[in-house]
Amino acid sequence: MDKHKLAEFSAHYQRLDDGEIVDLHARASSLTEEARTALDAVMADRGIDPEKIRQEVAKEARDYAAKERAREEESTKREDRASKIWIRISLLLIILIAILRPPDFLGGTIMLLVFLFLVYYGVPSIGRYLRRKKRRPDG
């Protein structure tokens, strides 16, 4: 074993933080004998247990994923509420326009603008709501 290389690896590994040491340990099979020896010595000096750190990282990842799922569910609920409101407003406006039927040019223009507004903003929202309702078994 080359003592000069061992000292170089030790000096380099001392400058790394614990996370980098653990990552390096995960790839230890690709290291030279001197590098593995220096890595083991640095881990022993710092009291690093790579398995414990991996478990902590996995737990943090699971917690993060659970929070993301909860945020996504809340976002979906908000979109569902907004879609239901769009459906009600759209139906109400369509019924009002059908009942009132303004005969003049301005009334026709207003009807067209209301229709375009509903199509542009409401239809995509309603479509997302209906697709989600199909996907969910609890419907």
FENJO-V765422 format. One record per residue. N is the residue number from 1. RES is the residue in one letter. OMEGA is omega in whole degrees, -180 to 180 (* if undefined). NEAR is the number of other ideal C-beta (glycine too) atoms within 12 Angstrom. D_LAST is the distance of its C-alpha to the last C-alpha in Angstrom with 1 decimal. Layout:
N_RES_OMEGA_NEAR_D_LAST / N_RES_OMEGA_NEAR_D_LAST
//
This chain:
1_M_-178_14_67.6 / 2_D_-176_14_68.4 / 3_K_179_12_68.8 / 4_H_178_12_68.7 / 5_K_179_19_65.3 / 6_L_179_24_64.1 / 7_A_178_18_65.3 / 8_E_179_18_63.6 / 9_F_180_30_60.2 / 10_S_180_26_60.6 / 11_A_179_15_61.4 / 12_H_-178_20_58.4 / 13_Y_178_34_55.9 / 14_Q_-180_20_57.3 / 15_R_-178_12_56.1 / 16_L_175_22_52.5 / 17_D_-175_15_49.9 / 18_D_179_23_48.2 / 19_G_179_17_45.0 / 20_E_177_22_47.2 / 21_I_180_32_49.2 / 22_V_177_27_46.1 / 23_D_179_19_45.0 / 24_L_179_27_48.5 / 25_H_179_30_48.5 / 26_A_179_19_45.4 / 27_R_-174_15_47.6 / 28_A_-178_23_50.8 / 29_S_-180_12_51.3 / 30_S_-178_12_52.2 / 31_L_175_21_54.8 / 32_T_-179_17_58.5 / 33_E_179_17_60.1 / 34_E_-179_22_61.5 / 35_A_178_27_58.2 / 36_R_180_24_56.4 / 37_T_179_24_59.3 / 38_A_179_33_59.2 / 39_L_178_35_55.4 / 40_D_180_24_55.7 / 41_A_179_21_58.5 / 42_V_179_31_56.5 / 43_M_179_29_53.5 / 44_A_179_17_55.8 / 45_D_-177_15_57.5 / 46_R_-178_22_54.3 / 47_G_-178_12_52.8 / 48_I_174_27_49.7 / 49_D_-174_16_47.6 / 50_P_180_27_45.4 / 51_E_179_14_43.0 / 52_K_179_15_42.4 / 53_I_178_24_41.7 / 54_R_179_18_39.3 / 55_Q_179_14_37.4 / 56_E_179_18_37.2 / 57_V_179_19_36.1 / 58_A_179_14_33.3 / 59_K_178_14_32.2 / 60_E_179_14_32.2 / 61_A_178_14_30.1 / 62_R_179_14_27.5 / 63_D_179_14_27.5 / 64_Y_180_14_27.2 / 65_A_179_14_24.3 / 66_A_178_14_22.4 / 67_K_178_14_23.3 / 68_E_177_14_22.1 / 69_R_179_14_18.7 / 70_A_177_14_18.5 / 71_R_180_14_19.7 / 72_E_178_15_17.2 / 73_E_179_16_14.3 / 74_E_178_14_16.1 / 75_S_178_16_16.8 / 76_T_178_21_13.2 / 77_K_178_17_12.5 / 78_R_178_17_15.7 / 79_E_178_24_14.8 / 80_D_179_24_11.6 / 81_R_180_16_14.0 / 82_A_179_21_16.6 / 83_S_178_27_14.6 / 84_K_178_22_13.8 / 85_I_178_19_17.5 / 86_W_180_28_18.6 / 87_I_-179_24_16.9 / 88_R_180_18_18.6 / 89_I_-180_21_21.9 / 90_S_180_25_21.9 / 91_L_179_17_21.6 / 92_L_180_17_24.2 / 93_L_178_24_26.6 / 94_I_179_20_26.4 / 95_I_179_14_27.1 / 96_L_179_17_29.9 / 97_I_179_22_31.4 / 98_A_-179_14_31.3 / 99_I_-173_11_33.1 / 100_L_-180_16_35.6 / 101_R_180_14_36.5 / 102_P_-174_17_39.2 / 103_P_-174_10_42.0 / 104_D_-177_11_43.8 / 105_F_-179_10_43.4 / 106_L_178_11_42.0 / 107_G_178_16_39.3 / 108_G_177_16_38.3 / 109_T_179_13_38.3 / 110_I_178_20_36.1 / 111_M_-180_24_33.6 / 112_L_179_16_33.7 / 113_L_178_16_33.2 / 114_V_180_26_30.3 / 115_F_180_20_28.7 / 116_L_177_15_29.5 / 117_F_180_18_28.1 / 118_L_180_25_24.8 / 119_V_-175_19_24.7 / 120_Y_-175_14_25.8 / 121_Y_-172_19_23.6 / 122_G_-174_28_20.6 / 123_V_178_19_19.7 / 124_P_179_17_19.1 / 125_S_179_26_17.0 / 126_I_179_26_14.9 / 127_G_177_18_14.8 / 128_R_-179_23_13.6 / 129_Y_-178_28_10.8 / 130_L_177_20_9.7 / 131_R_178_16_10.5 / 132_R_179_23_8.4 / 133_K_178_19_5.2 / 134_K_-177_12_6.9 / 135_R_-176_12_7.9 / 136_R_179_14_5.3 / 137_P_-178_7_5.3 / 138_D_174_7_3.8 / 139_G_*_10_0.0
//
